[in-house]
Amino acid sequence: MEAAAASFKLVAGLGNPGARYALTRHNAGYWYIDRLAERLGARFSPDRRFHGQVASVALGARTLRLLKPETHMNHSGRSVQALAAYFGVAPDEMLVVHDELDLPPGTLRVKRGGGHGGHNGLRDVIAALSTREFWRLRIGIGHPGHRDEVVDYVLTRAGAAEQRAIDESVERALGATDLLLGGKLEQAMHLLHTEPRPEEPSDGL
């Protein structure tokens, strides 16, 4: 599908609220949205209307809203739909950021539409919006190898090397903020879908 220009009015980072889940793999969407708010100089505050925390940023003539649903992952759609309906945000004006089992740690993908791939947060957003045609930023966390291990895997912390790769991918995504929010999605996809090359060992010179 061609990456048509999009002027996002909503970026939602999916995760589970509370200290128990803060450092678990399933919260990669939270990690990104927290860093994005910091980068944009925005501050989250609770908003009961939208079942989560919301921050607002002026981008020229439009207002961008950042959302952290606090409904727990499996009911993320309740929060996303409430905010989108209130502010009249169309599906192609929103970016949903989430962890992705089918991508290795350190990998990023941007796409519009598609299924939920077994991700319960995405599943609920699709059901609540009655459409799949919203944009996603997928943050790779890797797969445990067997589907019976998935729940424990996403709700536990990554190992040091994996966490470092995930953190680096979040920073790379933040580096493409101007492209993503400016609607230059072809350029953003080219940048983010290109895997970083490992650093060459120093020869001491």
C-alpha positions as a LaTeX table, in Angstrom:
\begin{tabular}{lrrr}
\hline
Residue & $x$ (\AA) & $y$ (\AA) & $z$ (\AA) \\
\hline
Met1 & 0.00 & 0.00 & 0.00 \\
Glu2 & 1.33 & 3.41 & $-0.92$ \\
Ala3 & 2.24 & 5.58 & 2.05 \\
Ala4 & 0.09 & 8.64 & 1.35 \\
Ala5 & 0.82 & 11.78 & 3.32 \\
Ala6 & $-0.83$ & 11.85 & 6.72 \\
Ser7 & $-1.15$ & 14.69 & 9.18 \\
Phe8 & $-1.47$ & 12.89 & 12.47 \\
Lys9 & $-3.76$ & 14.33 & 15.11 \\
Leu10 & $-3.36$ & 11.44 & 17.54 \\
Val11 & $-0.45$ & 9.23 & 18.56 \\
Ala12 & $-1.42$ & 6.48 & 20.99 \\
Gly13 & 1.20 & 4.37 & 22.77 \\
Leu14 & $-0.19$ & 1.05 & 24.01 \\
Gly15 & 0.81 & $-0.53$ & 27.30 \\
Asn16 & $-0.31$ & $-1.53$ & 30.77 \\
Pro17 & $-0.47$ & 1.02 & 33.59 \\
Gly18 & 1.25 & 0.63 & 36.93 \\
Ala19 & 4.70 & $-0.12$ & 38.30 \\
Arg20 & 4.19 & $-3.87$ & 37.93 \\
Tyr21 & 4.23 & $-3.59$ & 34.13 \\
Ala22 & 6.36 & $-0.51$ & 33.56 \\
Leu23 & 9.51 & $-2.35$ & 32.47 \\
Thr24 & 7.88 & $-5.30$ & 30.67 \\
Arg25 & 8.15 & $-5.86$ & 26.92 \\
His26 & 4.42 & $-5.22$ & 26.37 \\
Asn27 & 4.98 & $-1.58$ & 27.37 \\
Ala28 & 7.18 & $-0.64$ & 24.43 \\
Gly29 & 4.40 & 1.64 & 23.18 \\
Tyr30 & 4.45 & 3.49 & 26.50 \\
Trp31 & 8.23 & 3.83 & 26.35 \\
Tyr32 & 7.98 & 5.50 & 22.96 \\
Ile33 & 5.09 & 7.84 & 23.79 \\
Asp34 & 6.76 & 8.95 & 27.03 \\
Arg35 & 9.94 & 9.83 & 25.15 \\
Leu36 & 7.94 & 11.53 & 22.38 \\
Ala37 & 6.15 & 13.74 & 24.92 \\
Glu38 & 9.51 & 14.63 & 26.44 \\
Arg39 & 10.92 & 15.47 & 23.01 \\
Leu40 & 7.94 & 17.70 & 22.18 \\
Gly41 & 7.89 & 19.40 & 25.59 \\
Ala42 & 4.44 & 18.01 & 26.41 \\
Arg43 & 3.19 & 16.77 & 29.76 \\
Phe44 & 0.68 & 14.00 & 30.35 \\
Ser45 & $-2.27$ & 14.45 & 32.68 \\
Pro46 & $-5.09$ & 12.02 & 33.51 \\
Asp47 & $-8.34$ & 12.51 & 31.61 \\
Arg48 & $-11.24$ & 10.34 & 32.71 \\
Arg49 & $-13.17$ & 11.08 & 29.51 \\
Phe50 & $-10.60$ & 9.15 & 27.56 \\
His51 & $-9.68$ & 6.49 & 30.13 \\
Gly52 & $-6.02$ & 7.41 & 30.08 \\
Gln53 & $-3.40$ & 10.12 & 30.15 \\
Val54 & $-3.38$ & 12.81 & 27.46 \\
Ala55 & $-0.88$ & 15.45 & 26.36 \\
Ser56 & $-1.47$ & 18.12 & 23.71 \\
Val57 & 1.03 & 19.77 & 21.38 \\
Ala58 & 0.47 & 22.61 & 18.89 \\
Leu59 & 1.93 & 21.75 & 15.48 \\
Gly60 & 1.27 & 24.75 & 13.30 \\
Ala61 & $-2.48$ & 25.05 & 12.78 \\
Arg62 & $-3.28$ & 21.62 & 14.19 \\
Thr63 & $-3.21$ & 20.09 & 17.64 \\
Leu64 & $-1.53$ & 16.76 & 18.15 \\
Arg65 & $-2.73$ & 14.67 & 21.07 \\
Leu66 & $-0.62$ & 11.98 & 22.69 \\
Leu67 & $-2.51$ & 9.21 & 24.47 \\
Lys68 & $-1.55$ & 6.56 & 27.02 \\
Pro69 & $-4.60$ & 4.31 & 27.52 \\
Glu70 & $-4.94$ & 3.16 & 31.13 \\
Thr71 & $-7.59$ & 0.55 & 30.46 \\
His72 & $-4.95$ & $-2.20$ & 30.41 \\
Met73 & $-3.75$ & $-3.50$ & 27.06 \\
Asn74 & $-6.70$ & $-5.73$ & 26.21 \\
His75 & $-9.15$ & $-2.81$ & 26.35 \\
Ser76 & $-7.02$ & $-0.17$ & 24.62 \\
Gly77 & $-9.70$ & 0.48 & 22.01 \\
Arg78 & $-12.03$ & 1.98 & 24.58 \\
Ser79 & $-9.55$ & 4.78 & 25.22 \\
Val80 & $-8.46$ & 5.33 & 21.60 \\
Gln81 & $-12.03$ & 5.38 & 20.30 \\
Ala82 & $-13.24$ & 7.79 & 23.01 \\
Leu83 & $-10.56$ & 10.37 & 22.20 \\
Ala84 & $-10.86$ & 9.94 & 18.43 \\
Ala85 & $-14.64$ & 10.36 & 18.55 \\
Tyr86 & $-14.51$ & 13.42 & 20.82 \\
Phe87 & $-11.97$ & 15.30 & 18.68 \\
Gly88 & $-13.09$ & 13.96 & 15.31 \\
Val89 & $-9.86$ & 12.14 & 14.52 \\
Ala90 & $-10.16$ & 9.93 & 11.43 \\
Pro91 & $-8.44$ & 6.53 & 11.38 \\
Asp92 & $-5.81$ & 7.70 & 8.88 \\
Glu93 & $-4.99$ & 10.63 & 11.20 \\
Met94 & $-3.84$ & 8.39 & 14.03 \\
Leu95 & $-0.66$ & 6.46 & 14.75 \\
Val96 & $-0.86$ & 3.54 & 17.18 \\
Val97 & 2.49 & 2.49 & 18.66 \\
His98 & 2.87 & $-1.03$ & 20.01 \\
Asp99 & 5.23 & $-3.91$ & 20.71 \\
Glu100 & 5.56 & $-6.50$ & 17.95 \\
Leu101 & 6.38 & $-10.16$ & 18.57 \\
Asp102 & 7.01 & $-10.91$ & 14.90 \\
Leu103 & 9.92 & $-8.45$ & 14.66 \\
Pro104 & 13.28 & $-9.00$ & 16.36 \\
Pro105 & 14.40 & $-6.52$ & 19.03 \\
Gly106 & 15.81 & $-3.40$ & 17.42 \\
Thr107 & 13.52 & $-3.60$ & 14.37 \\
Leu108 & 10.88 & $-1.00$ & 13.47 \\
Arg109 & 8.08 & $-1.00$ & 10.92 \\
Val110 & 5.55 & 1.65 & 9.95 \\
Lys111 & 2.43 & 0.61 & 8.09 \\
Arg112 & $-1.21$ & 1.41 & 7.54 \\
Gly113 & $-3.88$ & $-1.23$ & 7.92 \\
Gly114 & $-3.47$ & $-4.97$ & 8.31 \\
Gly115 & $-4.56$ & $-7.42$ & 10.97 \\
His116 & $-3.79$ & $-7.59$ & 14.67 \\
Gly117 & $-1.38$ & $-10.52$ & 14.48 \\
Gly118 & $-2.63$ & $-11.83$ & 17.81 \\
His119 & $-1.88$ & $-8.54$ & 19.60 \\
Asn120 & $-4.82$ & $-8.04$ & 21.97 \\
Gly121 & $-4.35$ & $-4.28$ & 22.19 \\
Leu122 & $-4.53$ & $-3.93$ & 18.41 \\
Arg123 & $-7.42$ & $-6.38$ & 18.29 \\
Asp124 & $-9.41$ & $-4.16$ & 20.65 \\
Val125 & $-8.53$ & $-0.93$ & 18.81 \\
Ile126 & $-9.67$ & $-2.48$ & 15.51 \\
Ala127 & $-12.93$ & $-3.61$ & 17.11 \\
Ala128 & $-13.59$ & $-0.24$ & 18.76 \\
Leu129 & $-12.88$ & 1.76 & 15.59 \\
Ser130 & $-14.60$ & $-0.76$ & 13.29 \\
Thr131 & $-11.68$ & $-0.41$ & 10.89 \\
Arg132 & $-8.09$ & $-1.57$ & 10.41 \\
Glu133 & $-7.12$ & 1.48 & 8.37 \\
Phe134 & $-5.06$ & 3.37 & 10.94 \\
Trp135 & $-1.31$ & 3.75 & 10.99 \\
Arg136 & 0.92 & 1.64 & 13.23 \\
Leu137 & 4.47 & 1.99 & 14.47 \\
Arg138 & 5.60 & $-1.53$ & 15.37 \\
Ile139 & 8.48 & $-1.90$ & 17.82 \\
Gly140 & 10.10 & $-5.33$ & 17.63 \\
Ile141 & 10.48 & $-7.24$ & 20.88 \\
Gly142 & 11.16 & $-10.72$ & 19.46 \\
His143 & 9.24 & $-13.97$ & 19.99 \\
Pro144 & 9.78 & $-16.59$ & 22.71 \\
Gly145 & 9.56 & $-19.38$ & 20.14 \\
His146 & 6.27 & $-20.98$ & 21.17 \\
Arg147 & 2.86 & $-19.37$ & 21.40 \\
Asp148 & 2.17 & $-20.93$ & 24.81 \\
Glu149 & 5.02 & $-18.81$ & 26.19 \\
Val150 & 3.83 & $-15.50$ & 24.72 \\
Val151 & 1.86 & $-14.19$ & 27.70 \\
Asp152 & 4.70 & $-14.69$ & 30.17 \\
Tyr153 & 7.17 & $-13.35$ & 27.63 \\
Val154 & 5.45 & $-10.01$ & 26.96 \\
Leu155 & 4.74 & $-9.47$ & 30.66 \\
Thr156 & 8.35 & $-9.91$ & 31.76 \\
Arg157 & 11.45 & $-7.81$ & 31.27 \\
Ala158 & 13.76 & $-8.27$ & 28.32 \\
Gly159 & 17.35 & $-9.37$ & 28.83 \\
Ala160 & 20.03 & $-6.70$ & 28.84 \\
Ala161 & 21.05 & $-7.09$ & 25.18 \\
Glu162 & 17.45 & $-7.23$ & 23.96 \\
Gln163 & 16.47 & $-4.22$ & 26.05 \\
Arg164 & 19.38 & $-2.26$ & 24.67 \\
Ala165 & 18.26 & $-3.07$ & 21.12 \\
Ile166 & 14.67 & $-2.06$ & 21.89 \\
Asp167 & 15.79 & 1.18 & 23.54 \\
Glu168 & 17.96 & 1.99 & 20.53 \\
Ser169 & 15.03 & 1.37 & 18.18 \\
Val170 & 12.87 & 3.75 & 20.22 \\
Glu171 & 15.57 & 6.39 & 19.87 \\
Arg172 & 15.72 & 5.77 & 16.12 \\
Ala173 & 11.96 & 6.21 & 15.91 \\
Leu174 & 12.25 & 9.48 & 17.83 \\
Gly175 & 14.88 & 10.58 & 15.34 \\
Ala176 & 12.22 & 10.32 & 12.63 \\
Thr177 & 9.69 & 12.40 & 14.58 \\
Asp178 & 9.72 & 15.32 & 12.15 \\
Leu179 & 9.15 & 12.99 & 9.20 \\
Leu180 & 6.40 & 11.00 & 10.91 \\
Leu181 & 4.50 & 13.99 & 12.24 \\
Gly182 & 5.12 & 16.00 & 9.09 \\
Gly183 & 3.36 & 13.42 & 6.95 \\
Lys184 & 6.54 & 12.39 & 5.12 \\
Leu185 & 5.83 & 8.73 & 5.64 \\
Glu186 & 7.68 & 7.35 & 2.63 \\
Gln187 & 10.86 & 8.98 & 3.93 \\
Ala188 & 10.16 & 7.83 & 7.49 \\
Met189 & 9.59 & 4.27 & 6.35 \\
His190 & 12.79 & 4.26 & 4.31 \\
Leu191 & 14.73 & 5.51 & 7.31 \\
Leu192 & 13.18 & 3.26 & 9.94 \\
His193 & 12.98 & 0.10 & 7.86 \\
Thr194 & 16.69 & 0.22 & 7.10 \\
Glu195 & 18.45 & $-1.86$ & 9.71 \\
Pro196 & 21.38 & $-0.07$ & 11.37 \\
Arg197 & 24.75 & $-1.54$ & 10.55 \\
Pro198 & 26.77 & $-2.95$ & 13.46 \\
Glu199 & 29.72 & $-0.80$ & 14.39 \\
Glu200 & 32.99 & $-2.00$ & 12.94 \\
Pro201 & 35.63 & $-2.99$ & 15.48 \\
Ser202 & 38.23 & $-0.32$ & 16.07 \\
Asp203 & 41.73 & $-1.02$ & 14.76 \\
Gly204 & 43.22 & 1.30 & 17.36 \\
Leu205 & 44.03 & 4.11 & 14.91 \\
\hline
\end{tabular}
